[in-house]
Amino acid sequence: MAKPNFEKTLAEVLGYSSKMTEKTSAKGTTYQAEVIEEITVIAAGEPERQERNGVVSYKYPVFDQKTDLNFEIRVNGEKPADVSFGNKLKFVSVTGGRLNNGGSWFGAETVHKLVKAPA
């Protein structure tokens, strides 16, 4: 007998279309992950530098005007120069999920600061 599953998909949570993609973990194991190809959001603060097991990442507080959501996205590697409150950011290959404490996590492969072209 199956139990009801109230787990939402990444697409349902963030409001963007997604697809299942095969990824490879740091240990070399392949797995299927739900991925949103790209999301453009507004920086809601300064990125926070973090280091775990020698890997540097940045946690970006963001606001999505499309869905009216505030959340954080973590990206491994160095941050784009001069990212600050109000900058428009594009995150590529966004994944995420539910944490045991009821919260959620989001990560992306890369982040780009979008700059308006001069008029």
N, CA, C and O atoms as CSV, one atom per row, in Angstrom:
chain,resi,resn,atom,element,x,y,z
A,1,MET,N,N,0.851,-1.174,0.000
A,1,MET,CA,C,0.000,0.000,0.000
A,1,MET,C,C,0.897,1.238,0.000
A,1,MET,O,O,1.788,1.350,0.842
A,2,ALA,N,N,0.676,2.163,-0.927
A,2,ALA,CA,C,1.481,3.385,-1.047
A,2,ALA,C,C,0.925,4.467,-0.133
A,2,ALA,O,O,-0.263,4.482,0.189
A,3,LYS,N,N,1.807,5.370,0.278
A,3,LYS,CA,C,1.410,6.514,1.097
A,3,LYS,C,C,1.357,7.755,0.222
A,3,LYS,O,O,2.085,7.846,-0.766
A,4,PRO,N,N,0.497,8.719,0.575
A,4,PRO,CA,C,0.445,9.951,-0.218
A,4,PRO,C,C,1.778,10.688,-0.146
A,4,PRO,O,O,2.453,10.676,0.883
A,5,ASN,N,N,2.146,11.328,-1.249
A,5,ASN,CA,C,3.389,12.091,-1.307
A,5,ASN,C,C,3.048,13.552,-1.565
A,5,ASN,O,O,2.543,13.903,-2.631
A,6,PHE,N,N,3.327,14.397,-0.585
A,6,PHE,CA,C,3.042,15.817,-0.717
A,6,PHE,C,C,4.294,16.602,-1.086
A,6,PHE,O,O,4.318,17.825,-0.945
A,7,GLU,N,N,5.307,15.935,-1.543
A,7,GLU,CA,C,6.567,16.556,-1.952
A,7,GLU,C,C,6.344,17.279,-3.284
A,7,GLU,O,O,5.883,16.675,-4.252
A,8,LYS,N,N,6.672,18.565,-3.328
A,8,LYS,CA,C,6.538,19.322,-4.571
A,8,LYS,C,C,7.809,19.188,-5.399
A,8,LYS,O,O,8.890,18.950,-4.861
A,9,THR,N,N,7.670,19.343,-6.709
A,9,THR,CA,C,8.835,19.328,-7.587
A,9,THR,C,C,9.497,20.697,-7.564
A,9,THR,O,O,8.902,21.675,-7.112
A,10,LEU,N,N,10.718,20.760,-8.049
A,10,LEU,CA,C,11.446,22.025,-8.144
A,10,LEU,C,C,10.669,23.017,-9.006
A,10,LEU,O,O,10.590,24.200,-8.673
A,11,ALA,N,N,10.101,22.546,-10.100
A,11,ALA,CA,C,9.320,23.411,-10.986
A,11,ALA,C,C,8.100,23.991,-10.261
A,11,ALA,O,O,7.769,25.161,-10.453
A,12,GLU,N,N,7.436,23.190,-9.436
A,12,GLU,CA,C,6.274,23.673,-8.683
A,12,GLU,C,C,6.679,24.693,-7.622
A,12,GLU,O,O,5.950,25.655,-7.383
A,13,VAL,N,N,7.825,24.495,-6.987
A,13,VAL,CA,C,8.278,25.381,-5.924
A,13,VAL,C,C,8.699,26.739,-6.475
A,13,VAL,O,O,8.285,27.773,-5.951
A,14,LEU,N,N,9.523,26.748,-7.536
A,14,LEU,CA,C,10.056,28.010,-8.056
A,14,LEU,C,C,9.260,28.602,-9.217
A,14,LEU,O,O,9.462,29.765,-9.568
A,15,GLY,N,N,8.365,27.828,-9.815
A,15,GLY,CA,C,7.505,28.366,-10.865
A,15,GLY,C,C,8.149,28.469,-12.236
A,15,GLY,O,O,7.731,29.288,-13.055
A,16,TYR,N,N,9.162,27.648,-12.499
A,16,TYR,CA,C,9.831,27.619,-13.806
A,16,TYR,C,C,9.800,26.199,-14.333
A,16,TYR,O,O,9.765,25.248,-13.552
A,17,SER,N,N,9.812,26.040,-15.660
A,17,SER,CA,C,9.821,24.692,-16.210
A,17,SER,C,C,11.185,24.052,-15.949
A,17,SER,O,O,12.209,24.732,-15.879
A,18,SER,N,N,11.168,22.734,-15.809
A,18,SER,CA,C,12.389,22.000,-15.500
A,18,SER,C,C,12.443,20.739,-16.346
A,18,SER,O,O,11.484,20.383,-17.029
A,19,LYS,N,N,13.588,20.076,-16.282
A,19,LYS,CA,C,13.738,18.794,-16.965
A,19,LYS,C,C,14.628,17.899,-16.115
A,19,LYS,O,O,15.408,18.386,-15.297
A,20,MET,N,N,14.511,16.607,-16.308
A,20,MET,CA,C,15.365,15.653,-15.614
A,20,MET,C,C,16.671,15.524,-16.401
A,20,MET,O,O,16.662,15.355,-17.621
A,21,THR,N,N,17.793,15.606,-15.677
A,21,THR,CA,C,19.115,15.577,-16.291
A,21,THR,C,C,19.997,14.606,-15.523
A,21,THR,O,O,19.891,14.494,-14.301
A,22,GLU,N,N,20.861,13.908,-16.238
A,22,GLU,CA,C,21.814,13.028,-15.571
A,22,GLU,C,C,23.013,13.849,-15.123
A,22,GLU,O,O,23.615,14.568,-15.921
A,23,LYS,N,N,23.356,13.740,-13.854
A,23,LYS,CA,C,24.488,14.470,-13.286
A,23,LYS,C,C,25.459,13.462,-12.681
A,23,LYS,O,O,25.118,12.296,-12.483
A,24,THR,N,N,26.672,13.928,-12.391
A,24,THR,CA,C,27.685,13.083,-11.774
A,24,THR,C,C,28.143,13.746,-10.481
A,24,THR,O,O,28.501,14.924,-10.473
A,25,SER,N,N,28.129,12.995,-9.402
A,25,SER,CA,C,28.543,13.519,-8.101
A,25,SER,C,C,30.066,13.661,-8.050
A,25,SER,O,O,30.776,13.185,-8.935
A,26,ALA,N,N,30.551,14.323,-7.002
A,26,ALA,CA,C,31.991,14.488,-6.797
A,26,ALA,C,C,32.680,13.130,-6.640
A,26,ALA,O,O,33.869,12.998,-6.933
A,27,LYS,N,N,31.936,12.125,-6.179
A,27,LYS,CA,C,32.491,10.776,-5.999
A,27,LYS,C,C,32.402,9.941,-7.277
A,27,LYS,O,O,32.846,8.794,-7.299
A,28,GLY,N,N,31.825,10.518,-8.349
A,28,GLY,CA,C,31.746,9.806,-9.621
A,28,GLY,C,C,30.475,9.013,-9.849
A,28,GLY,O,O,30.355,8.320,-10.859
A,29,THR,N,N,29.524,9.099,-8.932
A,29,THR,CA,C,28.256,8.389,-9.078
A,29,THR,C,C,27.309,9.209,-9.952
A,29,THR,O,O,27.184,10.418,-9.762
A,30,THR,N,N,26.638,8.558,-10.911
A,30,THR,CA,C,25.661,9.274,-11.734
A,30,THR,C,C,24.276,9.159,-11.098
A,30,THR,O,O,23.946,8.155,-10.466
A,31,TYR,N,N,23.482,10.203,-11.279
A,31,TYR,CA,C,22.134,10.245,-10.725
A,31,TYR,C,C,21.266,11.173,-11.573
A,31,TYR,O,O,21.777,11.970,-12.361
A,32,GLN,N,N,19.966,11.062,-11.406
A,32,GLN,CA,C,19.008,11.917,-12.105
A,32,GLN,C,C,18.632,13.078,-11.195
A,32,GLN,O,O,18.374,12.882,-10.007
A,33,ALA,N,N,18.599,14.291,-11.750
A,33,ALA,CA,C,18.229,15.468,-10.971
A,33,ALA,C,C,17.306,16.351,-11.797
A,33,ALA,O,O,17.450,16.471,-13.014
A,34,GLU,N,N,16.356,16.965,-11.104
A,34,GLU,CA,C,15.481,17.940,-11.745
A,34,GLU,C,C,16.256,19.255,-11.843
A,34,GLU,O,O,16.807,19.727,-10.848
A,35,VAL,N,N,16.298,19.850,-13.048
A,35,VAL,CA,C,17.100,21.048,-13.284
A,35,VAL,C,C,16.274,22.102,-14.009
A,35,VAL,O,O,15.572,21.803,-14.975
A,36,ILE,N,N,16.366,23.343,-13.528
A,36,ILE,CA,C,15.822,24.497,-14.241
A,36,ILE,C,C,16.994,25.100,-14.992
A,36,ILE,O,O,18.007,25.441,-14.381
A,37,GLU,N,N,16.874,25.238,-16.312
A,37,GLU,CA,C,18.012,25.663,-17.135
A,37,GLU,C,C,18.581,27.007,-16.713
A,37,GLU,O,O,19.799,27.143,-16.592
A,38,GLU,N,N,17.733,28.005,-16.487
A,38,GLU,CA,C,18.235,29.285,-15.989
A,38,GLU,C,C,17.123,30.089,-15.329
A,38,GLU,O,O,15.948,29.985,-15.682
A,39,ILE,N,N,17.542,30.898,-14.353
A,39,ILE,CA,C,16.635,31.776,-13.623
A,39,ILE,C,C,17.308,33.142,-13.529
A,39,ILE,O,O,18.487,33.236,-13.187
A,40,THR,N,N,16.562,34.191,-13.832
A,40,THR,CA,C,17.069,35.552,-13.659
A,40,THR,C,C,16.331,36.176,-12.487
A,40,THR,O,O,15.103,36.255,-12.484
A,41,VAL,N,N,17.103,36.626,-11.477
A,41,VAL,CA,C,16.544,37.165,-10.241
A,41,VAL,C,C,17.331,38.411,-9.838
A,41,VAL,O,O,18.307,38.778,-10.491
A,42,ILE,N,N,16.898,39.054,-8.760
A,42,ILE,CA,C,17.547,40.250,-8.233
A,42,ILE,C,C,18.309,39.885,-6.955
A,42,ILE,O,O,17.779,39.178,-6.097
A,43,ALA,N,N,19.551,40.365,-6.827
A,43,ALA,CA,C,20.321,40.137,-5.606
A,43,ALA,C,C,19.644,40.881,-4.457
A,43,ALA,O,O,19.376,42.078,-4.558
A,44,ALA,N,N,19.368,40.168,-3.365
A,44,ALA,CA,C,18.699,40.757,-2.199
A,44,ALA,C,C,19.700,41.056,-1.087
A,44,ALA,O,O,19.307,41.319,0.050
A,45,GLY,N,N,20.974,41.017,-1.406
A,45,GLY,CA,C,22.022,41.286,-0.432
A,45,GLY,C,C,23.360,40.862,-0.983
A,45,GLY,O,O,23.469,40.470,-2.145
A,46,GLU,N,N,24.375,40.939,-0.151
A,46,GLU,CA,C,25.731,40.548,-0.544
A,46,GLU,C,C,25.871,39.026,-0.482
A,46,GLU,O,O,25.339,38.402,0.436
A,47,PRO,N,N,26.577,38.416,-1.441
A,47,PRO,CA,C,26.841,36.983,-1.365
A,47,PRO,C,C,27.713,36.666,-0.156
A,47,PRO,O,O,28.599,37.443,0.200
A,48,GLU,N,N,27.457,35.523,0.470
A,48,GLU,CA,C,28.210,35.093,1.641
A,48,GLU,C,C,29.182,33.984,1.238
A,48,GLU,O,O,28.767,32.947,0.720
A,49,ARG,N,N,30.477,34.204,1.477
A,49,ARG,CA,C,31.503,33.213,1.146
A,49,ARG,C,C,31.456,32.100,2.178
A,49,ARG,O,O,31.351,32.354,3.378
A,50,GLN,N,N,31.535,30.849,1.695
A,50,GLN,CA,C,31.550,29.689,2.567
A,50,GLN,C,C,32.602,28.712,2.062
A,50,GLN,O,O,32.922,28.682,0.874
A,51,GLU,N,N,33.130,27.918,2.978
A,51,GLU,CA,C,34.099,26.899,2.593
A,51,GLU,C,C,33.784,25.623,3.347
A,51,GLU,O,O,33.688,25.620,4.575
A,52,ARG,N,N,33.622,24.515,2.587
A,52,ARG,CA,C,33.367,23.210,3.182
A,52,ARG,C,C,34.271,22.197,2.508
A,52,ARG,O,O,34.278,22.073,1.284
A,53,ASN,N,N,35.036,21.471,3.317
A,53,ASN,CA,C,35.949,20.443,2.804
A,53,ASN,C,C,36.871,20.992,1.718
A,53,ASN,O,O,37.168,20.301,0.743
A,54,GLY,N,N,37.320,22.231,1.886
A,54,GLY,CA,C,38.238,22.846,0.936
A,54,GLY,C,C,37.586,23.415,-0.313
A,54,GLY,O,O,38.283,23.941,-1.181
A,55,VAL,N,N,36.258,23.321,-0.427
A,55,VAL,CA,C,35.550,23.846,-1.596
A,55,VAL,C,C,34.919,25.191,-1.237
A,55,VAL,O,O,34.147,25.292,-0.283
A,56,VAL,N,N,35.260,26.224,-2.016
A,56,VAL,CA,C,34.711,27.557,-1.792
A,56,VAL,C,C,33.412,27.702,-2.571
A,56,VAL,O,O,33.332,27.340,-3.745
A,57,SER,N,N,32.400,28.236,-1.901
A,57,SER,CA,C,31.125,28.519,-2.567
A,57,SER,C,C,30.606,29.850,-2.053
A,57,SER,O,O,31.090,30.378,-1.052
A,58,TYR,N,N,29.615,30.384,-2.751
A,58,TYR,CA,C,28.953,31.620,-2.337
A,58,TYR,C,C,27.460,31.367,-2.273
A,58,TYR,O,O,26.876,30.743,-3.159
A,59,LYS,N,N,26.856,31.866,-1.203
A,59,LYS,CA,C,25.413,31.765,-1.010
A,59,LYS,C,C,24.825,33.145,-1.328
A,59,LYS,O,O,25.140,34.130,-0.660
A,60,TYR,N,N,23.970,33.207,-2.353
A,60,TYR,CA,C,23.393,34.457,-2.834
A,60,TYR,C,C,21.955,34.603,-2.341
A,60,TYR,O,O,21.105,33.788,-2.700
A,61,PRO,N,N,21.659,35.618,-1.530
A,61,PRO,CA,C,20.257,35.888,-1.197
A,61,PRO,C,C,19.627,36.574,-2.411
A,61,PRO,O,O,20.175,37.546,-2.929
A,62,VAL,N,N,18.479,36.068,-2.862
A,62,VAL,CA,C,17.863,36.595,-4.077
A,62,VAL,C,C,16.363,36.827,-3.891
A,62,VAL,O,O,15.734,36.273,-2.990
A,63,PHE,N,N,15.816,37.659,-4.766
A,63,PHE,CA,C,14.382,37.908,-4.841
A,63,PHE,C,C,13.955,37.691,-6.280
A,63,PHE,O,O,14.555,38.244,-7.201
A,64,ASP,N,N,12.912,36.881,-6.476
A,64,ASP,CA,C,12.376,36.605,-7.804
A,64,ASP,C,C,11.102,37.424,-7.995
A,64,ASP,O,O,10.087,37.164,-7.349
A,65,GLN,N,N,11.160,38.411,-8.882
A,65,GLN,CA,C,10.007,39.273,-9.127
A,65,GLN,C,C,8.844,38.512,-9.761
A,65,GLN,O,O,7.683,38.864,-9.554
A,66,LYS,N,N,9.156,37.470,-10.532
A,66,LYS,CA,C,8.115,36.688,-11.214
A,66,LYS,C,C,7.222,35.959,-10.210
A,66,LYS,O,O,6.002,35.920,-10.372
A,67,THR,N,N,7.833,35.381,-9.173
A,67,THR,CA,C,7.078,34.553,-8.229
A,67,THR,C,C,6.920,35.198,-6.853
A,67,THR,O,O,6.215,34.662,-5.999
A,68,ASP,N,N,7.569,36.345,-6.630
A,68,ASP,CA,C,7.541,37.056,-5.351
A,68,ASP,C,C,8.144,36.211,-4.230
A,68,ASP,O,O,7.682,36.262,-3.090
A,69,LEU,N,N,9.185,35.428,-4.560
A,69,LEU,CA,C,9.847,34.571,-3.579
A,69,LEU,C,C,11.220,35.113,-3.211
A,69,LEU,O,O,11.944,35.620,-4.067
A,70,ASN,N,N,11.575,35.004,-1.935
A,70,ASN,CA,C,12.930,35.265,-1.439
A,70,ASN,C,C,13.541,33.925,-1.087
A,70,ASN,O,O,12.919,33.127,-0.386
A,71,PHE,N,N,14.765,33.660,-1.568
A,71,PHE,CA,C,15.457,32.416,-1.234
A,71,PHE,C,C,16.947,32.607,-1.471
A,71,PHE,O,O,17.372,33.688,-1.880
A,72,GLU,N,N,17.738,31.584,-1.224
A,72,GLU,CA,C,19.184,31.632,-1.407
A,72,GLU,C,C,19.606,30.546,-2.379
A,72,GLU,O,O,19.064,29.441,-2.376
A,73,ILE,N,N,20.593,30.883,-3.220
A,73,ILE,CA,C,21.146,29.914,-4.170
A,73,ILE,C,C,22.655,29.837,-3.934
A,73,ILE,O,O,23.333,30.863,-3.883
A,74,ARG,N,N,23.172,28.626,-3.790
A,74,ARG,CA,C,24.602,28.414,-3.566
A,74,ARG,C,C,25.271,28.041,-4.891
A,74,ARG,O,O,24.748,27.241,-5.666
A,75,VAL,N,N,26.451,28.647,-5.134
A,75,VAL,CA,C,27.235,28.355,-6.333
A,75,VAL,C,C,28.685,28.126,-5.920
A,75,VAL,O,O,29.268,28.950,-5.216
A,76,ASN,N,N,29.273,27.003,-6.357
A,76,ASN,CA,C,30.686,26.743,-6.087
A,76,ASN,C,C,31.551,27.636,-6.963
A,76,ASN,O,O,31.170,27.968,-8.085
A,77,GLY,N,N,32.718,28.027,-6.449
A,77,GLY,CA,C,33.653,28.843,-7.214
A,77,GLY,C,C,33.564,30.301,-6.835
A,77,GLY,O,O,32.830,30.679,-5.922
A,78,GLU,N,N,34.318,31.111,-7.544
A,78,GLU,CA,C,34.380,32.541,-7.234
A,78,GLU,C,C,33.150,33.280,-7.753
A,78,GLU,O,O,32.528,32.878,-8.737
A,79,LYS,N,N,32.819,34.367,-7.067
A,79,LYS,CA,C,31.646,35.161,-7.454
A,79,LYS,C,C,32.018,36.167,-8.535
A,79,LYS,O,O,33.181,36.558,-8.638
A,80,PRO,N,N,31.037,36.596,-9.352
A,80,PRO,CA,C,31.301,37.661,-10.314
A,80,PRO,C,C,31.683,38.941,-9.566
A,80,PRO,O,O,31.256,39.144,-8.429
A,81,ALA,N,N,32.476,39.794,-10.193
A,81,ALA,CA,C,32.947,41.027,-9.553
A,81,ALA,C,C,31.779,41.943,-9.202
A,81,ALA,O,O,30.824,42.074,-9.968
A,82,ASP,N,N,31.870,42.570,-8.039
A,82,ASP,CA,C,30.957,43.636,-7.618
A,82,ASP,C,C,29.481,43.255,-7.584
A,82,ASP,O,O,28.636,44.054,-7.989
A,83,VAL,N,N,29.153,42.063,-7.115
A,83,VAL,CA,C,27.747,41.700,-6.949
A,83,VAL,C,C,27.257,42.333,-5.660
A,83,VAL,O,O,27.858,42.149,-4.602
A,84,SER,N,N,26.160,43.083,-5.750
A,84,SER,CA,C,25.601,43.724,-4.565
A,84,SER,C,C,24.087,43.823,-4.693
A,84,SER,O,O,23.508,43.445,-5.711
A,85,PHE,N,N,23.456,44.340,-3.641
A,85,PHE,CA,C,22.004,44.472,-3.577
A,85,PHE,C,C,21.470,45.163,-4.836
A,85,PHE,O,O,21.982,46.203,-5.252
A,86,GLY,N,N,20.444,44.574,-5.428
A,86,GLY,CA,C,19.785,45.163,-6.588
A,86,GLY,C,C,20.320,44.726,-7.933
A,86,GLY,O,O,19.692,44.999,-8.956
A,87,ASN,N,N,21.478,44.043,-7.966
A,87,ASN,CA,C,22.013,43.560,-9.244
A,87,ASN,C,C,21.115,42.461,-9.802
A,87,ASN,O,O,20.537,41.675,-9.051
A,88,LYS,N,N,21.006,42.417,-11.124
A,88,LYS,CA,C,20.270,41.348,-11.788
A,88,LYS,C,C,21.253,40.211,-12.036
A,88,LYS,O,O,22.315,40.418,-12.622
A,89,LEU,N,N,20.892,39.000,-11.583
A,89,LEU,CA,C,21.754,37.828,-11.690
A,89,LEU,C,C,21.058,36.717,-12.463
A,89,LEU,O,O,19.854,36.507,-12.318
A,90,LYS,N,N,21.826,36.007,-13.286
A,90,LYS,CA,C,21.301,34.841,-13.996
A,90,LYS,C,C,22.019,33.607,-13.459
A,90,LYS,O,O,23.243,33.506,-13.538
A,91,PHE,N,N,21.245,32.670,-12.911
A,91,PHE,CA,C,21.767,31.400,-12.414
A,91,PHE,C,C,21.477,30.320,-13.449
A,91,PHE,O,O,20.365,30.233,-13.969
A,92,VAL,N,N,22.488,29.493,-13.747
A,92,VAL,CA,C,22.375,28.461,-14.771
A,92,VAL,C,C,22.405,27.086,-14.116
A,92,VAL,O,O,23.199,26.836,-13.210
A,93,SER,N,N,21.536,26.204,-14.581
A,93,SER,CA,C,21.448,24.818,-14.115
A,93,SER,C,C,21.109,24.757,-12.622
A,93,SER,O,O,21.902,24.281,-11.810
A,94,VAL,N,N,19.933,25.243,-12.286
A,94,VAL,CA,C,19.492,25.345,-10.894
A,94,VAL,C,C,18.835,24.034,-10.449
A,94,VAL,O,O,17.970,23.490,-11.135
A,95,THR,N,N,19.266,23.545,-9.286
A,95,THR,CA,C,18.672,22.363,-8.667
A,95,THR,C,C,18.254,22.750,-7.250
A,95,THR,O,O,18.581,23.838,-6.776
A,96,GLY,N,N,17.543,21.871,-6.589
A,96,GLY,CA,C,17.138,22.171,-5.226
A,96,GLY,C,C,16.332,21.045,-4.639
A,96,GLY,O,O,16.032,20.050,-5.298
A,97,GLY,N,N,15.986,21.228,-3.372
A,97,GLY,CA,C,15.214,20.203,-2.696
A,97,GLY,C,C,14.833,20.611,-1.292
A,97,GLY,O,O,15.112,21.722,-0.841
A,98,ARG,N,N,14.193,19.688,-0.621
A,98,ARG,CA,C,13.692,19.903,0.736
A,98,ARG,C,C,14.723,19.425,1.748
A,98,ARG,O,O,15.376,18.400,1.552
A,99,LEU,N,N,14.860,20.176,2.827
A,99,LEU,CA,C,15.734,19.772,3.929
A,99,LEU,C,C,14.920,19.055,4.999
A,99,LEU,O,O,13.701,19.216,5.058
A,100,ASN,N,N,15.571,18.274,5.836
A,100,ASN,CA,C,14.881,17.547,6.909
A,100,ASN,C,C,14.196,18.469,7.904
A,100,ASN,O,O,13.224,18.070,8.546
A,101,ASN,N,N,14.691,19.704,8.044
A,101,ASN,CA,C,14.095,20.647,8.993
A,101,ASN,C,C,12.892,21.394,8.418
A,101,ASN,O,O,12.357,22.296,9.063
A,102,GLY,N,N,12.461,21.022,7.202
A,102,GLY,CA,C,11.310,21.665,6.580
A,102,GLY,C,C,11.686,22.804,5.653
A,102,GLY,O,O,10.841,23.300,4.907
A,103,GLY,N,N,12.934,23.224,5.690
A,103,GLY,CA,C,13.408,24.285,4.800
A,103,GLY,C,C,13.739,23.732,3.423
A,103,GLY,O,O,13.350,22.615,3.083
A,104,SER,N,N,14.453,24.514,2.640
A,104,SER,CA,C,14.830,24.072,1.306
A,104,SER,C,C,16.240,24.544,0.971
A,104,SER,O,O,16.767,25.457,1.606
A,105,TRP,N,N,16.838,23.919,-0.023
A,105,TRP,CA,C,18.157,24.317,-0.516
A,105,TRP,C,C,18.075,24.483,-2.023
A,105,TRP,O,O,17.290,23.810,-2.691
A,106,PHE,N,N,18.897,25.389,-2.557
A,106,PHE,CA,C,18.985,25.595,-4.000
A,106,PHE,C,C,20.442,25.795,-4.364
A,106,PHE,O,O,21.184,26.450,-3.633
A,107,GLY,N,N,20.853,25.236,-5.486
A,107,GLY,CA,C,22.219,25.377,-5.969
A,107,GLY,C,C,22.197,25.587,-7.468
A,107,GLY,O,O,21.228,25.230,-8.137
A,108,ALA,N,N,23.268,26.168,-7.998
A,108,ALA,CA,C,23.393,26.379,-9.438
A,108,ALA,C,C,24.826,26.088,-9.857
A,108,ALA,O,O,25.746,26.164,-9.042
A,109,GLU,N,N,25.013,25.753,-11.135
A,109,GLU,CA,C,26.366,25.499,-11.632
A,109,GLU,C,C,27.142,26.801,-11.784
A,109,GLU,O,O,28.321,26.861,-11.436
A,110,THR,N,N,26.493,27.849,-12.304
A,110,THR,CA,C,27.168,29.125,-12.502
A,110,THR,C,C,26.209,30.285,-12.253
A,110,THR,O,O,24.989,30.124,-12.260
A,111,VAL,N,N,26.802,31.462,-12.031
A,111,VAL,CA,C,26.026,32.691,-11.878
A,111,VAL,C,C,26.697,33.770,-12.718
A,111,VAL,O,O,27.923,33.839,-12.796
A,112,HIS,N,N,25.881,34.607,-13.342
A,112,HIS,CA,C,26.379,35.715,-14.157
A,112,HIS,C,C,25.678,36.991,-13.722
A,112,HIS,O,O,24.459,37.010,-13.550
A,113,LYS,N,N,26.448,38.053,-13.545
A,113,LYS,CA,C,25.878,39.365,-13.270
A,113,LYS,C,C,25.482,39.962,-14.620
A,113,LYS,O,O,26.307,40.073,-15.526
A,114,LEU,N,N,24.210,40.345,-14.742
A,114,LEU,CA,C,23.728,40.928,-15.983
A,114,LEU,C,C,23.909,42.436,-15.939
A,114,LEU,O,O,23.526,43.085,-14.965
A,115,VAL,N,N,24.479,42.982,-16.972
A,115,VAL,CA,C,24.740,44.413,-17.033
A,115,VAL,C,C,23.958,44.981,-18.208
A,115,VAL,O,O,23.975,44.427,-19.308
A,116,LYS,N,N,23.267,46.098,-17.961
A,116,LYS,CA,C,22.529,46.751,-19.040
A,116,LYS,C,C,23.496,47.300,-20.079
A,116,LYS,O,O,24.553,47.832,-19.741
A,117,ALA,N,N,23.123,47.165,-21.344
A,117,ALA,CA,C,23.942,47.734,-22.418
A,117,ALA,C,C,23.817,49.241,-22.387
A,117,ALA,O,O,22.737,49.763,-22.110
A,118,PRO,N,N,24.913,49.965,-22.671
A,118,PRO,CA,C,24.826,51.427,-22.668
A,118,PRO,C,C,23.870,51.921,-23.738
A,118,PRO,O,O,23.793,51.354,-24.828
A,119,ALA,N,N,23.138,52.991,-23.415
A,119,ALA,CA,C,22.122,53.514,-24.359
A,119,ALA,C,C,22.772,54.332,-25.450
A,119,ALA,O,O,22.082,54.848,-26.328
